[in-house]
Amino acid sequence: MPITKSAQKAIRKTARRKARNNQQTKKIKNLLKEVKKLVAAKKSDEAEKLLPQVYKLLDKAAKTKLMKKNTASRNKSRVTKTIAKSRQ
């Protein structure tokens, strides 16, 4: 157990941040799964409507250093590519 007050506070902060990060990560993963499901079900119009949401979450995650910038960019590119492929 931490002895100093600052160490105790650091543990509390870490727990809060971890919870927030996990929540945001789950949100991104669920949204990406939903888009992939829609594409598989040949509902590319509905999947395309979710793109702004996906972009927003990924950009925010990259901005807050939840994921690297290139990872977010790669995910955005892949999602867009899959939707474009399903439209053909």
N, C-alpha and C positions, 0 to 999 in steps of 0.2 A: 504494500500500500504506500501511496505517496505520503511524505511527511509534511512538506511545506505547503502553505496555502496556494502558492502559485502552481505547484505541481498538481494539486487537486483541481484547480480551476482548468488547467491544461487538459486534464482527463475529461472534464465535463464538456469543454469546447470540442474536443476530438469526437466525443460521442454524438454531439449535436450535428457536427459536420458530416460524420459518417452516415448518420440517418438521412440527412438531406441529400447527400451524394447517391446513396442507395436508391432513394425514392426517385431521383431524377434519372438514374440509369435504368431503372425498371420502366419508367414512363417511355423512355426512348426505345427500349427493346420491344415493349408491347406495341408501340405505334408502328415500328418497322415490321413486326409480325403481322399486324393487321393489314398493312399495305400489301405484303406478300400474299396473304390469304385472298385479298380482293383481286389481285392480279391472277392468282391461280383459278379463281372463280369467274374469270373473264369480265370483271367489273372494273375496267381500267378508268372509267370516268370517275367513279367514286374514289378510286385510289389516287387519282390526280388531284382531287379536292383535298386530300390529306397532305399533299406535298408541302404547302406553306407551313403547316404545323411541324412536319418533320424537319424542314429547314430551320425553323425557329429554334426548336429544341436542340438540334445539333450545333447550331451557331452559338447558342448560349452555353452549351456544355464546353465547347472549345474556348469560349471567352473566359469562363470561370475555371479553366484548366482541369475540368473533369475528364476530358479526353484531349488528345493532341489535335492540333489544327488539321494536320494532314489526314488523320483518322476520320474526323468529322467530314472533311471534304470527300474522302473516298466513299464514305457511307452515302452521302448525298448523291454522288455520281452514280453509284450502283443502283440506288433506288430509282433514280430518274431513268436510268438505262432500262431497267426491268419494265417500268411502266411504258416506256416508248416501244419496247419490243412487243409488249402485249397488244398495243394499238394496231400493229400491222396485221 
